[in-house]
Amino acid sequence: MHERLAGAGPADRLDQFRELARSHSSADGSPDAYREMYALLDEEIVESLGAGGLYASPAFLQDRLDAFGEAWGATTVDVLRVGRLVVGAFQMSDVPGANTVRVYGKLAGEAALLTTLSREGRPTVYPWAPGPGGAAQFVTAWEGPATGQAFRPLRLDLIRQQGDGVRVVWSTTDVFPDGLMARAYAVRGDEIRVRYELHYPGWTPGCEGQTESEDLFRASPETGALVRKSGRQLNGWHRELRATVAELFAALASKDEASLARLVPDAQVRRRLPSTLRPETACDAADGGAEPRTVSVAATAEHAPWALTFQRGGARWRLAAAAPVLE
């Protein structure tokens, strides 16, 4: 363990942190319960930055902060130097508001905590190329708990230094105002790639094999702003299938015989379809493989369950069979 720098308080901060960690089990679990812990961590970082030299290096800071993390296993801190700033991602707890990203730098010539960012989830910080005028930039990722299908709430922010503070210059909250449920993401160089859950008519929460989207965002050479450069869909067959399913129910409801003939080529199957047939919220059953050719879709008519079998011929889905489900 490194020796405490000159000027620290009479009790070593690490010992104080251990005491707080031991007493934390009796805390109320609110973000305020972590205030004293953060104060100690801020003092440790600011003092090291003020000392300069080796003490201000990310390696020294990380080594010292790892000792705090070991004192209380719930704490994970990662530090990163971005230009003249030092940025720390503090994972303290899953309690809402307990985790922060903290930015340190010079204020009136002295090392100081410049600003604190707090969002829902656990933060990670990534380096990013300087912005206009050489302004320091970094990306923060805030990840929530994963669902059973391995999606998790995700927020990504591009942060730029402005004066003695920082500001958000791009965020996924602008691109996805209803929220983003991501399966995976990557921040590399000047680009961000995100694979996420795509909602569309017929999408059902909790089901496997549904259509997902993957977008690539890249920094504009002129402004540094992030723009969507490309995108692709995975399991695109399911969205196409569900568009056909929606057409079928609409044609039945409106008695559109021309559309029904196109969607259900077999006349005997068409005659079997009740006009009261409605979609049922359930996962679709595909025949397996990355590009299934046959899928069973659940429906109801007069409170009785039906199974609709769709088959794909070329690029089109058509209803091939339909029958009540015997219970």
Rosetta silent file (secondary structure, phi, psi, omega in degrees, C-alpha in Angstrom):
SEQUENCE: MHERLAGAGPADRLDQFRELARSHSSADGSPDAYREMYALLDEEIVESLGAGGLYASPAFLQDRLDAFGEAWGATTVDVLRVGRLVVGAFQMSDVPGANTVRVYGKLAGEAALLTTLSREGRPTVYPWAPGPGGAAQFVTAWEGPATGQAFRPLRLDLIRQQGDGVRVVWSTTDVFPDGLMARAYAVRGDEIRVRYELHYPGWTPGCEGQTESEDLFRASPETGALVRKSGRQLNGWHRELRATVAELFAALASKDEASLARLVPDAQVRRRLPSTLRPETACDAADGGAEPRTVSVAATAEHAPWALTFQRGGARWRLAAAAPVLE
SCORE:     score description
SCORE:     0.000 S_00000001
   1 L     0.000  140.206 -179.877    0.000    0.000    0.000 S_00000001
   2 L   -72.730  148.077  177.675    1.274    3.487   -0.817 S_00000001
   3 L   -68.919  148.497  178.150    2.126    5.791    2.029 S_00000001
   4 L   -66.326  137.079 -179.449   -0.363    8.523    2.787 S_00000001
   5 L   -68.537  152.319  177.350    0.588   11.827    1.206 S_00000001
   6 L   -60.744  140.498  177.884    1.685   14.686    3.410 S_00000001
   7 L    98.842   -7.909  178.102   -1.188   16.891    4.479 S_00000001
   8 L   -70.398  165.397 -177.803   -3.765   14.131    4.850 S_00000001
   9 L   -65.568  172.968 -177.396   -5.942   14.073    7.964 S_00000001
  10 L   -63.407  -30.811  177.202   -4.864   12.440   11.220 S_00000001
  11 L  -103.909  133.804  179.483   -6.658    9.220   10.332 S_00000001
  12 L   -59.408  136.112 -177.268   -5.813    7.515    7.084 S_00000001
  13 H   -60.126  -34.669  179.816   -8.684    7.861    4.640 S_00000001
  14 H   -63.520  -39.764  176.575   -8.577    4.174    3.869 S_00000001
  15 H   -64.398  -41.277  177.482   -9.144    3.369    7.544 S_00000001
  16 H   -62.395  -39.536 -179.845  -12.022    5.841    7.626 S_00000001
  17 H   -63.900  -40.547  177.608  -13.446    4.235    4.513 S_00000001
  18 H   -60.676  -41.724  179.533  -13.265    0.808    6.152 S_00000001
  19 H   -62.602  -43.194  178.559  -15.166    2.146    9.145 S_00000001
  20 H   -64.167  -38.957  179.719  -17.865    3.584    6.894 S_00000001
  21 H   -63.704  -40.305 -179.942  -18.073    0.309    4.978 S_00000001
  22 H   -66.288  -34.578 -178.358  -18.545   -1.639    8.206 S_00000001
  23 H   -87.461   -5.298 -173.568  -21.314    0.672    9.344 S_00000001
  24 H   -66.203  -25.721 -178.207  -22.962    0.824    5.933 S_00000001
  25 H   -62.525  -21.329  179.222  -25.166   -2.185    6.629 S_00000001
  26 H   -96.028    1.963 -179.860  -27.172   -0.023    9.024 S_00000001
  27 L   -74.597  164.912 -175.247  -27.554    2.825    6.507 S_00000001
  28 L   -82.854   -1.947  177.030  -30.921    3.575    4.953 S_00000001
  29 L    82.949    2.224  178.886  -29.775    2.685    1.418 S_00000001
  30 L   -84.329  161.973  177.420  -30.350    6.178    0.014 S_00000001
  31 H   -55.978  -29.588  179.629  -27.706    8.036   -2.044 S_00000001
  32 H   -61.700  -26.161 -178.842  -27.079   10.265    0.999 S_00000001
  33 H   -66.372  -18.134 -178.390  -25.674    7.227    2.794 S_00000001
  34 H   -98.764    0.797 -173.971  -22.732    7.280    0.366 S_00000001
  35 H   -60.644  -44.516 -179.411  -21.945   10.973    0.759 S_00000001
  36 H   -66.712  -36.690  177.430  -19.178   10.462    3.328 S_00000001
  37 H   -62.361  -45.668  179.100  -17.632    7.698    1.246 S_00000001
  38 H   -63.276  -37.493  179.643  -17.559    9.946   -1.802 S_00000001
  39 H   -60.515  -41.031  178.452  -16.054   12.774    0.240 S_00000001
  40 H   -66.655  -42.635  179.360  -13.128   10.535    1.211 S_00000001
  41 H   -65.251  -40.836  177.202  -12.599    9.356   -2.357 S_00000001
  42 H   -61.272  -44.556  179.283  -12.733   12.939   -3.650 S_00000001
  43 H   -60.359  -42.288 -178.915  -10.158   14.039   -1.079 S_00000001
  44 H   -61.221  -45.735 -177.430   -7.873   11.168   -2.046 S_00000001
  45 H   -70.830  -45.993 -178.151   -8.000   12.007   -5.747 S_00000001
  46 H   -62.206  -41.119  179.452   -7.763   15.788   -5.364 S_00000001
  47 H   -64.354  -41.294  178.807   -4.782   15.499   -3.015 S_00000001
  48 H   -64.900  -42.528  178.791   -2.967   13.180   -5.418 S_00000001
  49 H   -64.782  -37.916  178.559   -3.648   15.484   -8.362 S_00000001
  50 H   -66.340  -32.435  178.882   -2.430   18.451   -6.355 S_00000001
  51 H   -71.136  -29.126  177.583    0.818   16.650   -5.516 S_00000001
  52 L    72.230 -172.651  178.211    1.448   16.050   -9.219 S_00000001
  53 H    60.729 -139.070 -179.002    4.073   13.784  -10.715 S_00000001
  54 H   -57.871  -38.609 -176.267    3.676   10.081  -10.023 S_00000001
  55 H   -63.105  -25.405 -178.264    0.851   10.727   -7.570 S_00000001
  56 H   -92.421    0.747 -178.121   -1.260   12.300  -10.330 S_00000001
  57 L   -75.983  145.803  177.752   -0.785    9.423  -12.771 S_00000001
  58 H   -57.041  -34.952 -178.986   -3.811    7.262  -13.597 S_00000001
  59 H   -63.975  -43.949  179.052   -1.838    4.149  -12.608 S_00000001
  60 H   -65.384  -45.997 -179.576   -1.154    5.488   -9.098 S_00000001
  61 H   -60.259  -43.462 -179.025   -4.726    6.707   -8.673 S_00000001
  62 H   -64.196  -41.076  179.721   -6.135    3.386   -9.845 S_00000001
  63 H   -62.643  -43.551 -179.577   -3.872    1.438   -7.513 S_00000001
  64 H   -66.484  -43.572 -177.970   -4.866    3.586   -4.564 S_00000001
  65 H   -70.857  -28.385  174.765   -8.576    3.463   -5.383 S_00000001
  66 H   -61.013  -34.219  177.929   -8.433   -0.310   -5.839 S_00000001
  67 H   -64.552  -36.465  175.968   -7.455   -0.476   -2.176 S_00000001
  68 H   -66.113  -40.275  178.660  -10.664    1.378   -1.317 S_00000001
  69 H   -62.628  -37.497  178.481  -12.602   -1.072   -3.448 S_00000001
  70 H   -69.247  -28.381  179.270  -11.048   -3.997   -1.584 S_00000001
  71 H   -66.652  -28.224  176.211  -12.027   -2.397    1.715 S_00000001
  72 L  -143.834  108.586 -170.438  -15.647   -2.728    0.674 S_00000001
  73 L   -57.490  -18.400 -178.168  -16.333   -5.230   -2.079 S_00000001
  74 L   -76.507  -11.375 -174.752  -19.334   -3.303   -3.401 S_00000001
  75 L   -95.840  128.656  172.045  -17.108   -0.452   -4.617 S_00000001
  76 E  -130.790  125.691 -179.309  -15.571   -0.413   -8.094 S_00000001
  77 E  -128.278  128.680  174.015  -13.740    2.674   -9.327 S_00000001
  78 E  -121.606  130.544 -179.244  -12.096    3.128  -12.730 S_00000001
  79 E  -115.024  149.399 -175.638  -10.133    6.290  -13.504 S_00000001
  80 E  -145.397  134.406  174.367   -9.167    7.674  -16.887 S_00000001
  81 E   -92.496  128.362  179.481   -7.153   10.711  -17.919 S_00000001
  82 E  -127.067  101.789 -175.075   -8.802   12.705  -20.698 S_00000001
  83 L    61.025 -124.725  178.269   -6.696   15.673  -21.740 S_00000001
  84 L   -92.476    4.148 -179.721   -6.247   17.752  -18.587 S_00000001
  85 E  -100.523  153.629  167.798   -9.154   16.056  -16.865 S_00000001
  86 E  -118.217  126.355 -175.896   -9.267   12.939  -14.728 S_00000001
  87 E  -117.182  131.909  178.995  -12.577   11.092  -14.943 S_00000001
  88 E  -120.388  134.161  173.354  -13.691    8.415  -12.503 S_00000001
  89 E  -101.963  115.315 -174.404  -16.561    5.939  -12.869 S_00000001
  90 E  -107.964  112.708  175.410  -17.751    5.033   -9.370 S_00000001
  91 E  -104.590  102.990 -174.900  -19.889    1.919   -8.966 S_00000001
  92 L  -102.243  -34.843 -173.113  -20.989    1.948   -5.347 S_00000001
  93 L  -171.496  166.473  172.612  -24.330    0.143   -5.303 S_00000001
  94 L   -87.843    2.583  175.559  -27.445   -0.753   -7.269 S_00000001
  95 L   -64.964  128.954  179.771  -29.366    1.773   -5.169 S_00000001
  96 L   -53.788  130.521  177.649  -30.765    4.419   -7.573 S_00000001
  97 L    86.726   -3.734 -176.484  -28.586    7.520   -7.571 S_00000001
  98 L   -81.655  -27.011 -177.467  -25.676    5.909   -5.706 S_00000001
  99 L   -91.845  144.867 -177.716  -23.356    5.546   -8.721 S_00000001
 100 E  -143.336  160.998  163.803  -21.634    8.555  -10.267 S_00000001
 101 E  -112.428  127.954 -173.867  -19.119    9.740  -12.823 S_00000001
 102 E  -121.269  135.530 -174.646  -16.859   12.391  -11.280 S_00000001
 103 E  -115.280  126.516 -177.701  -14.675   14.823  -13.196 S_00000001
 104 E  -118.696  148.739  178.176  -11.537   16.333  -11.661 S_00000001
 105 E  -175.002 -156.637 -179.031   -9.252   19.057  -12.953 S_00000001
 106 E   -95.286  133.835  175.624   -7.902   22.521  -12.234 S_00000001
 107 E  -132.827  114.434 -175.277  -10.108   25.223  -10.734 S_00000001
 108 L    55.290   37.730  176.470   -8.423   28.594  -10.145 S_00000001
 109 L    82.347   -1.587 -178.384   -5.099   26.799  -10.497 S_00000001
 110 E  -116.820  146.340  175.969   -5.869   24.176   -7.844 S_00000001
 111 E   -63.182  138.110 -176.225   -6.873   20.532   -8.232 S_00000001
 112 E  -159.809  161.290  168.000  -10.589   20.129   -7.573 S_00000001
 113 E   -78.373  118.823 -175.637  -13.726   18.128   -8.206 S_00000001
 114 E   -88.205  -42.075 -178.720  -15.273   19.962  -11.170 S_00000001
 115 E  -162.609  161.831  178.355  -18.583   18.179  -11.593 S_00000001
 116 E  -128.223  134.296  177.275  -20.544   15.040  -10.828 S_00000001
 117 E  -113.663  131.573 -179.318  -22.796   13.129  -13.230 S_00000001
 118 L  -132.592  127.893  177.915  -25.468   10.806  -11.889 S_00000001
 119 L  -137.280  178.812  173.468  -27.775    8.553  -13.891 S_00000001
 120 L   -79.823  139.508  175.945  -29.582    5.263  -13.404 S_00000001
 121 L   104.989 -173.867 -179.307  -27.397    2.161  -13.695 S_00000001
 122 E  -102.292  129.289 -172.955  -23.709    1.322  -13.399 S_00000001
 123 E   -91.226  149.986  169.495  -21.290    3.669  -15.187 S_00000001
 124 E  -136.353  143.726 -178.956  -18.305    2.990  -17.430 S_00000001
 125 E  -115.581  137.261  179.381  -16.107    5.683  -18.999 S_00000001
 126 E  -124.980  142.459  176.448  -14.446    5.457  -22.421 S_00000001
 127 E   -70.140  154.397  178.805  -11.865    7.790  -23.986 S_00000001
 128 E  -145.185  151.421 -178.786  -12.877    9.833  -27.027 S_00000001
 129 L   -62.511  150.650  179.028  -10.965   12.038  -29.445 S_00000001
 130 L   -57.839  150.046  178.824  -10.779   15.775  -28.593 S_00000001
 131 L   -89.826 -165.589  179.083  -13.621   17.964  -29.815 S_00000001
 132 H   -54.462  135.676 -179.666  -13.532   21.355  -31.562 S_00000001
 133 H    72.484   12.804  179.391  -10.683   23.498  -30.312 S_00000001
 134 H    79.504   13.591 -179.306   -9.070   20.486  -28.647 S_00000001
 135 L   -61.819  133.966  179.037  -11.728   20.244  -25.914 S_00000001
 136 L   -63.747  141.558  179.810  -11.386   17.044  -23.894 S_00000001
 137 E  -138.903  152.426  173.428  -14.144   14.490  -24.517 S_00000001
 138 E  -154.029  163.464  179.702  -15.199   11.132  -23.141 S_00000001
 139 E  -113.112  134.180  173.216  -18.143    8.743  -23.387 S_00000001
 140 E  -109.944  139.189  174.848  -20.121    7.480  -20.414 S_00000001
 141 E  -119.062  130.071  178.795  -22.189    4.289  -20.517 S_00000001
 142 E  -117.904  114.399 -175.131  -24.873    3.646  -17.894 S_00000001
 143 E  -112.514  132.887  175.916  -26.094    0.041  -17.793 S_00000001
 144 L   -95.134 -175.810 -178.921  -29.074   -1.289  -15.878 S_00000001
 145 L   -68.724  147.799 -177.712  -29.864   -4.884  -14.856 S_00000001
 146 L   -79.888  147.859  172.949  -30.234   -7.485  -17.600 S_00000001
 147 L   -84.209  177.173  177.475  -33.527   -9.117  -18.519 S_00000001
 148 L   -65.233  -18.217  178.474  -33.911  -12.846  -19.038 S_00000001
 149 L   -98.674   14.060  175.180  -33.234  -12.265  -22.747 S_00000001
 150 L    69.942   21.811  169.710  -29.896  -10.517  -21.996 S_00000001
 151 L   -95.032  151.027  177.393  -31.135   -7.019  -22.827 S_00000001
 152 E  -144.761  147.980  175.165  -30.405   -4.206  -20.411 S_00000001
 153 E   -59.750  136.452 -177.509  -31.306   -0.509  -20.162 S_00000001
 154 E  -139.309  135.453  170.417  -28.466    1.534  -21.652 S_00000001
 155 E  -129.468  130.209  176.494  -27.691    5.220  -21.856 S_00000001
 156 E  -117.916  133.036  178.249  -24.640    6.554  -23.694 S_00000001
 157 E  -127.666  136.592  168.994  -23.501   10.186  -23.414 S_00000001
 158 E   -96.736  119.665 -173.925  -20.724   12.033  -25.218 S_00000001
 159 E  -109.364  134.865 -179.237  -19.323   14.545  -22.716 S_00000001
 160 E  -125.483  138.238  176.423  -17.235   17.582  -23.710 S_00000001
 161 E   -65.837  136.674  176.940  -15.210   19.927  -21.524 S_00000001
 162 E  -143.126  109.831 -177.068  -16.611   23.451  -21.414 S_00000001
 163 L    62.479 -129.777  178.449  -14.873   26.054  -19.297 S_00000001
 164 L   -90.203    7.287 -179.600  -14.409   24.704  -15.777 S_00000001
 165 E  -134.352 -158.134  178.793  -17.059   22.051  -16.299 S_00000001
 166 E  -138.589  164.011  175.151  -18.443   19.661  -18.883 S_00000001
 167 E  -144.065  154.254  177.100  -21.640   19.297  -20.892 S_00000001
 168 E   -81.466  121.335 -179.244  -23.456   16.506  -22.716 S_00000001
 169 E  -105.537  -11.686  175.627  -23.163   17.096  -26.472 S_00000001
 170 E  -159.224  143.423 -179.950  -24.836   13.859  -27.620 S_00000001
 171 E  -150.159  147.032  174.579  -26.944   11.239  -25.903 S_00000001
 172 H   -65.947  -18.169  177.580  -28.859    8.114  -26.816 S_00000001
 173 H   -66.342  -23.743  175.625  -31.802    9.691  -24.980 S_00000001
 174 H   -78.647  -34.950 -178.275  -32.132   12.034  -27.976 S_00000001
 175 H   -81.037  -35.480 -178.742  -32.002    9.163  -30.478 S_00000001
 176 L  -124.162   76.532 -174.866  -34.175    6.809  -28.420 S_00000001
 177 L   -63.189  -21.311  178.960  -36.556    9.056  -26.433 S_00000001
 178 L   -91.050    6.820 -179.600  -38.567    6.033  -25.233 S_00000001
 179 L   101.027  159.423 -176.787  -35.457    4.384  -23.799 S_00000001
 180 L  -127.889  122.319  174.178  -32.896    1.931  -25.142 S_00000001
 181 E  -108.899  108.674 -171.227  -32.757   -1.784  -24.304 S_00000001
 182 E  -107.036  141.880  171.499  -29.422   -3.036  -25.609 S_00000001
 183 E   -86.943  -36.374 -178.793  -28.075   -6.530  -26.062 S_00000001
 184 E  -158.861  157.582  173.846  -24.530   -5.293  -26.718 S_00000001
 185 E  -152.935  160.412  178.080  -22.558   -2.147  -27.456 S_00000001
 186 E  -146.353  137.203  175.731  -18.984   -1.176  -28.288 S_00000001
 187 E  -117.445  110.742 -177.353  -17.089    2.122  -28.075 S_00000001
 188 E  -140.489  130.039  177.271  -13.995    2.073  -30.285 S_00000001
 189 L    58.712 -120.636 -179.153  -12.016    4.909  -31.815 S_00000001
 190 L  -110.208   26.352 -178.568  -14.468    7.474  -33.148 S_00000001
 191 E  -139.194  154.112  177.247  -17.487    5.184  -33.391 S_00000001
 192 E  -126.618  130.727  178.355  -20.160    3.605  -31.227 S_00000001
 193 E  -118.722  131.114 -177.105  -22.011    0.441  -32.212 S_00000001
 194 E  -131.920  129.097  172.329  -25.232   -0.574  -30.433 S_00000001
 195 E  -108.501  125.857 -169.229  -27.366   -3.694  -30.865 S_00000001
 196 E  -143.263  166.000  178.892  -30.780   -3.182  -29.346 S_00000001
 197 E   -71.944  132.298 -178.252  -34.344   -4.363  -28.947 S_00000001
 198 L  -111.791  125.703 -179.992  -36.634   -3.166  -31.728 S_00000001
 199 L   -98.913  134.921 -178.136  -40.335   -2.600  -31.030 S_00000001
 200 L  -156.727  164.865  179.705  -42.848   -3.048  -33.846 S_00000001
 201 L   -55.867  125.785 -178.161  -46.446   -4.289  -34.267 S_00000001
 202 L    96.874  -11.102  175.021  -46.531   -7.889  -33.051 S_00000001
 203 L   -66.329  136.671 -177.040  -43.399   -7.612  -30.914 S_00000001
 204 L  -125.090  126.188 -179.986  -43.963   -9.411  -27.604 S_00000001
 205 L   -57.775  137.899  173.248  -41.913   -8.791  -24.437 S_00000001
 206 L    86.671    1.614 -177.862  -39.809  -11.729  -23.288 S_00000001
 207 L   -97.969  144.654  178.048  -39.796  -13.728  -26.539 S_00000001
 208 L   -86.233  160.031  171.524  -36.666  -14.989  -28.291 S_00000001
 209 L    78.928    9.976 -179.727  -35.864  -14.674  -31.988 S_00000001
 210 L   -84.125  165.826 -175.290  -37.533  -11.316  -32.582 S_00000001
 211 L   -67.166  132.964  174.041  -36.094   -8.634  -34.823 S_00000001
 212 E  -120.682  163.370  179.283  -33.236   -6.578  -33.388 S_00000001
 213 E  -124.575  149.607  175.492  -31.394   -3.618  -34.827 S_00000001
 214 E  -129.974  121.265 -177.778  -27.717   -2.670  -34.833 S_00000001
 215 E  -115.041  146.298  175.926  -26.718    0.946  -35.456 S_00000001
 216 E  -114.073  123.610  176.767  -23.316    2.501  -36.035 S_00000001
 217 E  -111.754  134.504 -177.334  -22.726    6.075  -34.856 S_00000001
 218 E  -134.290  147.600 -179.425  -19.600    7.917  -35.950 S_00000001
 219 E   -72.073  134.177  175.846  -18.160   11.335  -35.151 S_00000001
 220 L   -71.849  129.830  179.451  -18.497   13.935  -37.899 S_00000001
 221 L   -61.486  -28.218 -176.358  -15.028   15.178  -38.973 S_00000001
 222 L   -79.718  -46.283 -172.462  -16.382   18.723  -39.299 S_00000001
 223 L  -113.089  -16.013 -175.364  -18.288   19.190  -36.026 S_00000001
 224 L    81.583   -4.929  179.883  -17.412   16.191  -33.872 S_00000001
 225 L   -71.455  148.940  178.233  -21.135   15.453  -33.497 S_00000001
 226 E   -85.921  132.969  178.698  -22.219   11.823  -33.587 S_00000001
 227 E  -131.183  148.658  177.590  -24.365   10.791  -36.535 S_00000001
 228 E   -75.008  119.735 -176.534  -25.918    7.459  -37.466 S_00000001
 229 E   -97.487  -32.534 -178.823  -23.866    6.124  -40.374 S_00000001
 230 E  -160.724  164.905  177.670  -25.405    2.719  -40.947 S_00000001
 231 E  -156.510  155.308  176.118  -27.774    0.174  -39.517 S_00000001
 232 E  -146.797  157.774  179.194  -28.815   -3.405  -40.022 S_00000001
 233 E  -109.884  143.366  175.334  -31.506   -5.700  -38.728 S_00000001
 234 E  -113.678  141.645 -173.206  -31.033   -9.137  -37.215 S_00000001
 235 L    57.351   40.277 -178.456  -33.834  -11.711  -37.353 S_00000001
 236 H   -61.192  -20.397  179.839  -35.546   -9.405  -39.833 S_00000001
 237 H   -58.427  -33.161 -174.667  -37.854  -12.260  -40.837 S_00000001
 238 H   -70.295  -39.006  177.417  -39.905  -11.799  -37.663 S_00000001
 239 H   -65.270  -39.472  178.025  -40.792   -8.181  -38.376 S_00000001
 240 H   -64.983  -43.043  177.437  -41.758   -9.158  -41.934 S_00000001
 241 H   -59.071  -46.925 -175.737  -43.868  -12.041  -40.621 S_00000001
 242 H   -67.972  -27.046  173.814  -45.615   -9.818  -38.129 S_00000001
 243 H   -66.218  -39.945  177.340  -46.426   -7.264  -40.830 S_00000001
 244 H   -66.731  -41.659  178.736  -48.180  -10.057  -42.753 S_00000001
 245 H   -60.038  -43.620  179.522  -50.001  -11.213  -39.599 S_00000001
 246 H   -62.950  -40.097  177.172  -51.260   -7.664  -39.005 S_00000001
 247 H   -60.893  -41.024 -178.706  -52.479   -7.478  -42.619 S_00000001
 248 H   -62.041  -48.986 -178.879  -54.379  -10.741  -42.163 S_00000001
 249 H   -64.559  -37.045  178.017  -56.252   -9.596  -39.062 S_00000001
 250 H   -65.736  -40.418  179.763  -57.046   -6.244  -40.688 S_00000001
 251 H   -66.689  -38.433  177.122  -58.390   -7.984  -43.814 S_00000001
 252 H   -64.489  -43.541 -177.492  -60.566  -10.293  -41.701 S_00000001
 253 H   -65.430  -35.167 -177.342  -61.966   -7.392  -39.696 S_00000001
 254 H   -96.935    0.735 -177.822  -62.807   -5.371  -42.839 S_00000001
 255 L    55.664   43.527  179.311  -63.895   -8.415  -44.920 S_00000001
 256 L   -84.501   91.473 -174.098  -61.336   -7.476  -47.582 S_00000001
 257 H   -64.739  -35.682 -179.605  -61.659  -10.537  -49.826 S_00000001
 258 H   -64.315  -44.564  178.826  -58.969   -9.439  -52.276 S_00000001
 259 H   -67.286  -38.467  178.688  -56.375   -9.071  -49.525 S_00000001
 260 H   -62.747  -39.514  178.822  -57.460  -12.354  -47.927 S_00000001
 261 H   -64.311  -34.447  178.706  -56.984  -14.170  -51.235 S_00000001
 262 H   -73.372  -39.091 -176.029  -53.470  -12.773  -51.481 S_00000001
 263 H   -83.013  -26.413 -178.213  -52.565  -13.595  -47.874 S_00000001
 264 L  -128.700   86.311 -174.558  -54.301  -17.007  -47.757 S_00000001
 265 L   -61.428  -32.103 -177.410  -53.923  -18.703  -51.173 S_00000001
 266 L   -79.470  117.433 -177.097  -55.793  -21.879  -50.138 S_00000001
 267 H   -63.201  -36.169  179.463  -59.544  -21.249  -50.494 S_00000001
 268 H   -63.926  -39.355  177.554  -60.417  -23.982  -47.977 S_00000001
 269 H   -65.992  -39.602  179.339  -58.230  -22.317  -45.338 S_00000001
 270 H   -61.029  -43.743 -178.368  -59.850  -18.944  -46.104 S_00000001
 271 H   -65.556  -24.897 -177.750  -63.348  -20.351  -45.596 S_00000001
 272 H   -78.903  -15.988 -173.410  -62.289  -21.784  -42.246 S_00000001
 273 L   -79.733  120.736  176.303  -61.217  -18.407  -40.835 S_00000001
 274 L   -75.833  146.885 -179.985  -63.799  -16.796  -38.522 S_00000001
 275 L   -68.339  -16.486 -179.564  -64.245  -13.041  -38.842 S_00000001
 276 L   -88.418    5.722 -178.766  -63.829  -12.792  -35.060 S_00000001
 277 L   -62.891  129.916 -178.009  -60.239  -14.087  -35.208 S_00000001
 278 E  -134.048  154.466  178.782  -57.971  -11.834  -33.153 S_00000001
 279 E   -68.531  148.633  176.469  -54.265  -11.891  -32.231 S_00000001
 280 L  -114.764  137.406  178.877  -53.208  -13.488  -28.957 S_00000001
 281 L   -75.512  104.146 -179.291  -50.248  -12.201  -26.936 S_00000001
 282 L  -162.811  160.546  177.797  -47.833  -15.133  -27.043 S_00000001
 283 L   -74.514  141.778  176.977  -44.424  -16.053  -28.402 S_00000001
 284 L   -77.675  147.788 -178.956  -44.346  -17.327  -31.975 S_00000001
 285 E  -108.292  105.027 -179.394  -43.126  -20.892  -32.557 S_00000001
 286 E   -91.900  160.467 -177.579  -40.626  -21.068  -35.425 S_00000001
 287 L   -80.751    5.984  178.203  -39.343  -24.250  -37.040 S_00000001
 288 L    96.981  166.494 -179.233  -35.769  -23.429  -36.044 S_00000001
 289 L    88.276  162.693 -178.234  -32.793  -22.048  -37.912 S_00000001
 290 L   -70.205  -29.239  179.960  -31.699  -18.486  -38.536 S_00000001
 291 L  -128.070   79.754 -176.260  -34.252  -18.045  -41.333 S_00000001
 292 L   -63.024  150.383  178.652  -37.302  -20.186  -40.474 S_00000001
 293 L  -103.459  -20.600 -178.693  -39.700  -21.187  -43.229 S_00000001
 294 E  -133.859  132.431 -179.169  -42.660  -22.125  -41.024 S_00000001
 295 E  -138.908  135.113  175.985  -43.962  -20.295  -37.943 S_00000001
 296 E   -98.047  130.675 -177.262  -47.006  -20.935  -35.756 S_00000001
 297 E  -118.985  135.074 -178.750  -48.794  -17.826  -34.461 S_00000001
 298 E   -81.984  143.834  177.080  -51.340  -17.820  -31.630 S_00000001
 299 E  -149.193  172.785  176.201  -54.809  -16.317  -32.094 S_00000001
 300 E  -138.362  153.087  173.828  -58.272  -16.476  -30.533 S_00000001
 301 E  -147.540  121.368 -177.576  -61.851  -16.551  -31.817 S_00000001
 302 L    53.115   43.112  177.329  -64.845  -16.424  -29.488 S_00000001
 303 L    67.954   10.267  177.427  -62.460  -17.038  -26.551 S_00000001
 304 E  -104.790  136.261 -179.084  -61.188  -20.248  -28.165 S_00000001
 305 E   -74.151  141.715  175.865  -57.455  -20.584  -28.982 S_00000001
 306 E  -125.521  154.047  172.466  -56.368  -20.992  -32.596 S_00000001
 307 E  -117.081  123.810  178.896  -53.029  -21.853  -34.201 S_00000001
 308 E  -108.544  123.837 -178.511  -52.153  -20.090  -37.456 S_00000001
 309 E  -104.065  115.676  178.803  -49.336  -21.625  -39.500 S_00000001
 310 E  -103.399  140.383  176.232  -47.487  -19.216  -41.766 S_00000001
 311 E  -125.342  147.254 -179.826  -45.028  -20.338  -44.418 S_00000001
 312 E  -103.948  128.959  173.093  -42.554  -18.271  -46.363 S_00000001
 313 E  -121.419  109.762 -173.380  -42.215  -18.606  -50.093 S_00000001
 314 L    70.466 -125.657 -178.779  -39.452  -16.378  -51.413 S_00000001
 315 L   -97.749    3.371 -173.142  -39.709  -13.029  -49.656 S_00000001
 316 E  -114.765  144.682  173.085  -43.384  -13.372  -48.717 S_00000001
 317 E  -100.934  138.737  177.980  -45.210  -14.952  -45.811 S_00000001
 318 E  -136.817  149.392  177.280  -48.572  -16.589  -46.404 S_00000001
 319 E   -78.089  121.258 -176.488  -51.059  -18.356  -44.130 S_00000001
 320 E  -103.600  -26.031 -178.653  -50.904  -22.072  -44.970 S_00000001
 321 E  -155.321  151.768  178.558  -53.056  -23.607  -42.225 S_00000001
 322 E  -154.496  134.160 -179.535  -55.409  -22.550  -39.443 S_00000001
 323 E  -161.540  151.684  174.004  -57.307  -24.569  -36.866 S_00000001
 324 E   -64.172  151.816  177.687  -58.646  -24.352  -33.319 S_00000001
 325 L   -94.079  123.127  179.915  -56.371  -25.727  -30.631 S_00000001
 326 L   -76.560  123.830 -177.779  -57.906  -28.675  -28.811 S_00000001
 327 L   -95.784    0.000    0.000  -57.570  -28.139  -25.064 S_00000001
